[in-house]
Amino acid sequence: MADIIQLLPDSIANQIAAGEVIQRPASAVKELLENAIDAGADHIQVILKDAGKTLLQIIDNGKGMSETDARMCFERHATSKIRKTDDLFTLTTMGFRGEALASIAAIAQVELKTKTNKTDLGTKIVIEGSKVKSQEACQCPKGTSLAIKNLFYNVPARRNFLKANSTEMRHIVEEFTRIALSNPKVFFSLHHNNNEIYHLPKANLRQRIVALFGNKINRKLVPIIEETDIIKMDGFIGKPEFATQTRGEQFFYVNDRFIKSSYLHHALMGAYDGLLAEKALPLYVIFIDIDPKLIDVNVHPTKQEIKFEDERLLYNFLKVSVRHALGQYSITPTLDFDQTPGFNSTIGPGISQTSFGQGQSQRKAAPDGGLKTRNLENWEKLYKGLDNIPMPQKTEAQPVTFKSKFSEDESGEQVVQQKTPYQIHNKYIVSPIKSGFLLIDQQAAHERILYEQFLSNLENQNQHTQTQLFPTNINVNGQDAALLRDMIPEINKMGFDLKEFGQDSFIMQGLPAECDQNFNVEKMIQDLLEQSKMNVDFKTNIRERIAATLARSAATKKGTKLNVDEINALIDRLFACKLPFKDPFGRKCFITFDLDELDKKFDF
């Protein structure tokens, strides 16, 4: 029998490796940024076209590469990070496998320019599909410029699986954000289609967080810092009242490497036990420094999963550290068992008990006898004059009567109750029907009505816009700005007038006629962005998603009192809908109660 097993050509082997290492443009951005950090760069630029599909370029001022290294770096498993097996357990660099550049060169058209400080000329190499097209000397600044063009050009099946530009851009911004957070002493900029999305000067960690997520996040931050002989932990956590139900502001770093760990996340959530609303997620940016010998990062191709030698120790250390940070800033309740009896009585107005340390007061406590005398005088003043207040006279309770169709008026004729719907607790509407009655959720019903109306307006493009006397300015972070830009055309078709107003800033100049004067524009935009983040990877129609979010924001909320005409109009419009049974998010709009069911509840 003829031999059938043979070695794969390097080009095919690299394409196979690329399937694990480079899954989308964001994967390439991550690998190249990590290489720039490992090269000692403190000034890094990212330039993109069409969310990295057409062009993805990283320019850094690192130490650069020699002519030989520039050629060698595209070989598979060529790396400067490790030399022997033991090096895997003492890693201090982001990369180490030597697979990224070889994988990228196998599925893209690559142009590399690099120069070290010791040479007058740099090296330029052009590679397409793992084949070197040219290599020559060139004039370029110190550092490395790597341009990746037409990613997956020779793997059409993989290119067809790429998502819309807005989706791919969101993933790129996620990777960019993770690396920018862990390197605040490095300048970063991100450009997309000739627009600067981020411009991040060198700063401290808090300033970097604010630059990435917006000025409003500054008041949400609580610093955390703890240190032992083997673990150091620092960073910031968010105050519980600012927690949201969407992910995107949760970051764990181990030795400056971003990781994903449901185990550590569980520990942190345990520290917030009793402080968060259901399904709410707090912000956190936490850095853990630990001896590299106690962890293993060679677990997953993305290097975002780590094994710890003692997970239980780290779990408890994280939970206690977060709880301590919350307690230090008076976010969690604390008990002071060292206070002396009667201490509360000696504290003057505006002076906090917690400022006295070990129960020591800044003011001298009164002697025990004087304290008792003063307390007695205070109680006497409180009750002084109460004896002179006349007591109310007892009266017979008046019976409460209900009129029904069986009641009789003064003439002896039966009073017939009209079948008029009415509102209870400013939340629900009761409407009699032949077989019993309907209980309608007024907010869910209005959301269904507006949802179908917005969809109809999108199809017919006949929505009327009411110009605002005072336009609303909306500021978002770079990631949200990229999402919002793509949504503007669809949002404006619904009767809004939303325009860009400078970098990461927008202005709302008009609202649909259905929106009242109390409509919260910023809340609507925030809800829309959160819904988009949660559903961006699903094949959900963007128009339906926008219409549902806008309907929820514009609908009449529970607690709003309606008059009879408004109640009747709501019922008529609800049952004129194509699908009146549920709101856009799946909640029931109404439930029915049959007379037979009610009768059974009153039977013995």
N, C-alpha and C positions, 0 to 999 in steps of 0.2 A: 504494500500500500504506500502511495506517495505521501511525502511529508506535507502537512497542510497548515502547521503552525508557523507563523513568521512575525517578525517585529513590524510594528506599525511605523510608517514614515513619521518624521518629527512633526510635519505640518498637521497630520491627522491627530496625532497624540496631543498636540497643543490645542487643537479645536475641541477635543474631548475635555481637556483640562479647563478650557475657557467656559464650558457649560456649567462647571461648578464654581469657578472663581468669579467670572464676569457674567452675571445674569442679566444686567441692564446697564444703561449709562451710569447710574448711581454707583454701581459696583466699581467701575473704572475710576470714578472720581475719588472714592474712598481709598483705593489702592495707591493712586498717584499722590494724593495728599499725604498719606502716611509715609510714602517714600521721600517726599519733600521735607517732612518733619524730621525723619531719620537723617537726612542730609544736613541738618543744622540750619535750615532756612528760617529767617525771621520776617520774610516778606513774600507772601504767596498770592498769586492771582489766578482766578478760575474764569475762563472765557467759554461761553456756550452758544451754540446756535441750534435751534429746533430741539431744545431740551437734551443736547448732547448727541442727537442722532446724526447731525451733519458735521458738527465740530465740537470737540471737547479738548480744551487746551489748558495746561497747568504750567505756570511760569513761576520759578522760585529763584532765590538768591543763595542757595545752599552751596556746598563745597564743590559741586560739579563732578565730572568724570573725565578720566584720561581717554585717549583714543581707543586703547585696548578695552578698557572697562565699558565704554560706550557700545562697542560691538558685542562684548560678552554679556551685557545685561539682558539681552533678548534671548539668550540661550536658556533652555528649561533647567530649573534647579540651580541657576547661577545666582549666588548671593554673597554679600559681604558681611552678613549678620552673624552667621554661625560657621564653625569649623569642625566641631565634633559633637557627639551625642549629648555630652554633659551641658553644652551651651543651650540646649533646649530648656533647661531648668534654671537658667540664670539670665533669661532674656530681659533686656531693657529697651529694645527697639520695637516698633510697631510691626514691621514686616520681618520675615526670616526664611520663608520657604523658597523664594526665587521663582515663583510661578506666574506672578501678575503680568509682568511685561511680556513674557513669552506668550501668554494666553491672549493678551490684547493684540500683539503683533500678528497673531494667527487669524484674527477676525476683523481687522481694520487696516486702513492705510495710515501709517504712522510716520511722523517726521520728528526727529530728535535733534536738538541743538544743545550742546553742553560745553562748558569750559571751566577749568580749574583756575585757581589764583596764580599758579606757577607757570602758566603757558600764555603766549601772546595770542595764539589762535585757538579756536574751539573746533569741535567736530560736528558735522552734520550727517545724519544717516536717515535714509528713506527706506521703509520696509512695507511691503504689501503681502498679506497672506503668508507670513513667515519668510518671505523671500526678500533678500537685500537688493534693492534697486540701485542704490548709489551710496557712496561714502566719500566725503571730501572735507577738507579744512574750510572753516568759515569764520567770519568775524561775529562775535556775540559777547554779551556781558557774562560775568561770572555767575555760575549757577546752571540751571537746566530748564529748557523749554520743551515740553512734549505735547505735540498736537496730534490728536486722534480724529481722523476723518472717516465718515461713512461707516460707523460701527455696524458690524454684522453684514457688511456688504456682500460677503461671499457665503453667508449662511441665511438665505432668504426666509427660511421657516422661522428662525429665531427672531429676525427683524419684524416679521409679520405679527409676532406675539407681543411686541412692545405696545404699550398703552398710548393714550393720547398725550400730547405734549404736556398738558397740565398735570397729568398723573406722574409722568416721568420726572417732571420738574420738581414735584413735591418730594419724590424719593431722593433726588439730588440734594435738595435743600436740607433734608433730614440728615444725610451723611455729612454735608458741609457743616451743619450746626453742631453735630456731635464732636467733630474734630476742632472746630473753632472754640467750643466751650472748654475743651481740655488743654488748649494752648493760648491762653489770654495774652501772653507776652509776644505773640506772633501777629503781624498785620495780615489780615485776609480781605480780599475783595471778590465779589461774585458778579459777573456780567452775563446777561442773557439777551440775545438778539439786540445788542448795542445798548441795553438798559442796565444800569448798575443796580443790582438788587441789594447787595450788602457792601458796606464800606466800614471795616472794623479796625480802628487803630489799636495799637498796643495798649493794654489796660489791665486792671485787676479783674478777678473773677466776677465780682458783683457788677462792675461796669460792663463786662462782656455779656452777662446775662441780660442786662437792661438793653444793650445795643441790639441783641438778637430778638428779644421778645417785646420790646416797647417799654416806655417810661412807666406805664401803669403797674408793671410787675414789681417795681422797686419796693412798694409798700407791702407786698405779699411775702417778702423774704424773711426768713429767720435763720441766722447763722448757726452752724453746727461744727464743733471741733472737739475731738477727744483723741487721746493718745495713750498707748500702753507700750510695753517693751517690744511687742511684735506687730502691732497694728496702729496705724494712724488714720484718723477719719476726719475730713473737713468738707465744707461746702455749704449749701443752703437748702432748706426745706420750706414749703409753703404753709401759710396760715390756713387752718381748716376751713374758714369761711369763704376762701377763694377757690376751693376745690371744684373741679368740673367733671363731667362724665365722659370726656374724650381724652385719649392718650395723645402724647406729643410733647409733654413737658416733664418727662420722667427720665432721668439719666443716672446710671451707675457707671463709675470708672474704677478699674483696678489697675494700679500703677500707670495711670493716665490712659488706659485702653478702655474704650466703651464696651460694656458687656450687657447682655440680656440675662436676667436671672429672676425667674418666678419665685425662687426660694428667698432671695433677699427682699424682693418686693413684698412677699408675705410677711416678713419680719417688720418691714417699715409700716405696713398697713396695721399690724398689730399694735404698734406704738400709737397710732391714731385712733385706736379702738374707743368708740363712744363719742368721737369728735366730728365724724364725717356723716354727711347724708348718705342714703343708700346709693350704691354704685358710684359714688364720687371718688375721684382720684386726685390726690394732692400733687403739687409741683415738688420736684426734688432734683438737685444736682449734687451728687455725693461722690467724693473721691476717697478711695481706700488705698492706702499704701501698705504693702505687705512684702515680706521677703519673697523674691521670685522662686526660691526653692520650695515654697509652701503651696504653689499653685501650678497648674498645667494649662497652658493656653493652646496647645496643639490638639484641639478636640474637634474643631469644625473648620471647613474651608474659609468661612468668613471671619474666624478668630473672635467671634462675639460671645462664645461660650467658654467658661472657665471651670475647671475642677479645683476645689479647695481641699487641702489636707485635713482641715478641721472645720467643716461647715457649721457645726452646732455652735462652736465658739464665736464665729463671725456673726451668726444669726442673732445670738443673745447680745453681742456687743453692739450691733446696729440698732436693735430694738431699744436697748437701754439708752444709747446715745441720742436717738431721736426723741425719746420721751424726756430725757434730761433737757434737751434744747427747748422743747415746748414748755417745760416747766420753768425754765430760766426766764422766759419772756411772758410769764403769767398767762399762757394759753391753756394749760391744764390746771385744774384746781389743786391746791396744796394745803396741807395742814401743818400748823406750827405747834408742836407739842411742848416747846420750851417756854411758852408764854407764861407769865406769872398771873395768878388770879387777880381779877379786877383790872387787867391791863387795858382792855378796850376803853374803860372809862377815863383813862389818863391821856388818851391820844387826842390832840387838838384837831380842829377842822383842817382838812386838806392834807393831813399827814398820814401816809400809808404805814400799816403795821409791818409790811414786808421789808421796809427800809431800815429796820433796827437790828438786823443780823441775828444774833443768838438771843433774841428776846430782850435786848437792852434798849431802853427808851432814851430819846434825846431830852425828854423832859422828866423832872423828878416826880415820882408817884407820891400822891398825898398819903398821909398816915391813915391806917385802917379806920380809926374812929371818925376822922373827918370825912372820909369817903362815904361811910354809912350815913352820917348826918346829911351830907349833900344829896345823896340818893333819895332819902326820905323826903326832903324838901321838894325835890323834882317831881316825885310821885304825887305829893299833895297839890302842887301847882297844876298838874295834868288833870286831876279830877275835881278841881275847885269849880263850884257853881253847878255841878251836875245835879245836886239835890233840888234846885229850883226849876229844872226843866219839866214841864207838865208831861205826864205819861199819856199816850194816845188811848182814847176810849175804845173798848172792845165793841165791835159791830158784828152783826150777823153776816156771814159770808153770802154774797149774792150768787145765786145759781147761774151757771153758764149754759146757754141754750144754743142748739144748732138747728138751723132751718133746713128742711129737706122737702122733697116733693110730697111727703106725708104730713107736713105741718099744715095747720089751718090758720087763716087770718081771722080778724074780728067778725067777719060776716059768715064764718063757718066754712068757707070754701078752701080747698087745698091749695097751698102755694107750690107752684111748679118751679124748680130750680133750673135756670138756663145752663146749657152745656157750654160754659165759657172756660177756656184754659186759664190757669193761673200759675204764678211762680212761687216756689217755696225755697226759703233760705238763700234767695238770690243766686241759686245754682241750678235748680231743676225746674222743669215745666210739667205740670200735670194737665193732661188733656183727656177728657172723657171720650170713649168710643163705645160703639154698640155692645161689644162683648166685655167691656171693662174700662180700663184706662191705660194711657201711655205715660211713662215717666221719661222725659227727654232731658239729656245732658246739654244744656244750652251752649257750652263752649265747644263740645264735640260736634254738635249740629252745625254751628256757625262755621267751624273749620271745614266741614264737608261742603257746605254751600260755597265758601270762598275758594276752596280748592278747585271745584269744577268750574267756577267762574273764571279763575286765573288761567286754567288750561284752555278754556274756550277763547279767552282773550288772546292767548298766545297763537292759537290757530287762525283766528280772524283778524288779529292785530287791530282791534277797535277799542282799546282801553283808553280812557280819558285820564289825563294827568292834571293834578292841581298843584300849581307852583307854590312853594313855601315862601312866606314873607322873610323868614330867617333860615337860610340853608343850614344843614347840619354837617359839621366836619367829622370825618371818621378816620382815625389813625390805627393802622394794624402793623404787625411785623412783616418782614420780608416774605416769609412762607405764605402767610395768609393773603398778602397783597398779590402774589402770583396766582392764587386760586381765584381771588375776587376779580382780577382783570378778565379772566376767561368767562366769568359769569355775567359781566356787565351787559352784554347784548340781550341775553335772555331776561335779566332783571328788568331792563328798561322796556321790554315788550309788554310787561305786565302793568305798565303805567307809572313806574318809577323813573326818575331822572337822576341817574347816578353817573358821575364823571370822575376821572382821575384828577388829582389836585396836588401834584408834586410827588416826590418819592415816598412810597408807602402811605400816601394820604389820598383820601377821596372826599367828595362833597356830594351830598344829596340835596338837589334843588327842587324836586317835586315828588309827590306821592300820588297813588291811585285815589280816585274820588271816594272810594269806600272807606279809606283810612280816616279815623277821627283825629282831632287835634292833639290827643294824648298818645298817639302812636309813637312807640319807642324805636327810632331808626337804628341806633347802635345795637340794641338788643336783637333786632331782626337780623342785622348783618352778622352778629356773633353766632346766633343760632344757625344761620345759613352756612357759615364756615364750619361749624362743628358737625352739622349733618353731612356736609361734603367730605370732611375728613373720615367720618365713620363709613361712608358708602362709596368712597372714591374708587375702590377696587372692584365693586360689584357692577354688573351690567344694568344698573338702574338708570332709566331715562333721566337725563339732567333736568329736563323741563318739569317732569313730575316731582323731582326732588326739590327744585326751587319753589314750585307752586305749593307743595306741602308745607315747606318751612315758612313761606310768606303767609300762608293761610293761618298757621298756628300763631304767628306774630300779630296778625291783624284781627283775629277773631275776638269776639266779646268774651271777656274772661269771667270765670266764676266769681261771684260776689258783686256782679253788676246788676243793678235793679232795672227791670224792663217794664214799660207800660203795656197796656192791653194790645194796642196796635202793633207794637214791636214784637210781642209774643205771637200774635196771629201771623204776622209777616214771616217770622222765623219758621213757624210750622209749615206754612204754605210753600216757602222756598225749599225747605228740607225735603218734602215729599215730591217736589218737582225735580229733584236730583236724579241722576241715572242710578246711583248706588247710595240710597239714603241710610243704609243700615250701619255703616261704620265710617269713622273719620279717616283721613289719609294715613294715620299711623296705626290703624287697626282697632281702635277703641270703639265700643258700641255707642251709637248716637242715641238710642232709646231702647227701652225694654217694655214689654207689655204685661199687664196683670189681668187675668180673666176673672170674671165674677165667680165662676165655680171654684177657683183657687182661693179667693177671698172668703167665700162661704165656708170652705173647709176649715179655715183658720179660726172661725168663730163657733164651729161645732164642738160638742163635748167629745 
